[in-house]
Amino acid sequence: MIDKIQNIENIGRMVKTGGNQQCYHFDKNTHIYAANTHGKSTFTAIIRSLQTNNPDFIKGRKTFGATQQQRVVLSVGGTNYIFNGTSWNSQIENIRIFD
């Protein structure tokens, strides 16, 4: 289970999420609801990238005009999974995605 989003940078509409700001925490059953074009599919692509260890899911969604590299830090089961712009530091296969 994803515990929290610590940081997402330069992926789709998510230019800077988390970081020094408040983290987003998840519970056992967390539902994400938003209007179209507000990042739900982008977030799903991030999770799918972590699940498959395939950075292309993220690289293909670079924020328009962004010059800094993409970055993600997710806490799952107390472990931080980090995407550094080119690859994840580890893979977690037991995440289930319903999209």
N, C-alpha and C positions, 0 to 999 in steps of 0.2 A: 504494500500500500504506500502511496506517495504521502509523506508526512507534510511536506511544505515545499513551496517554490521559493528559493532564496534569491534567484537572479535569472532573468532572461534579457538578453541584449541583442538588438539588431536582427530580430527574426520577425518578419511580417510587420504588423502594427506595434509589436512590442519592442520599442526602441530602448527602454530602460525600465525594467520591472524588478522590484526587490532591491538588491544592493543595500544601500544605507537606509532605504525606506523599510516600512513594515513588510515582513514576509507574509505569504499567503499560506494558511494552514488548511489541511484537509482532514476530514473525519472518515470513518469507515465507509460511509455512503455519502459521497459528495457529488452533487449535480451541478453542472455548469450550464447556465442558460444566458443567452444574450442575443441581441439582434444580429442579423446577417452582417458580415464583414467586421465583426468585433473580436476575432482571434480564436474562435473555438476550433476550427480546422487546423490552424497553425499550432495550437497547443497539442492537438491530437498528433500532428506530424512530429512534434518534439518527442512525445511519448513513444511513437512508433520507431523513431530513430534510436531511442534508448533501448527499446525492446529488441530490435534487430541488429543493433550496432552498425547501422548504415547512416553515415553523415549526410547523404544526398537528400534525405527527407528535410533536413534543416537548411543545407546550403542552397537549395532551390527556392527558399523563402526569405532570402536576405532582404532587409528593409531597403526600400528605394532610397538612393542617395546616401546611404550609410557608408562611412569610410572606415570605421572601426570594425574589428572582427566580431563575429557572432560568439555568444557565450551563454551557457546555461548551467545553473547549479540547482539540482533537485535533491532533496533529502528523502530517502526511501529506507524505512526500517532503521533509521539512525545513521545510515551511511550516505555520504554525499557523492552524487554522480555528477561529473563535470564534463561539459562539452567545451573544448577550448578553441573552437573555430575550425578544427579539422577532424577531431575524433573525440570519442568518449573515453574516460579513464577506466570504465568497466561497463559491462552489459548486464541487464537484468531481464531475463526472459519470462518470468512469471507474472508480468503485468498483463491484464486483460483490457482490451480497448473495445468499447461499444460505440460505434459511430455510424 
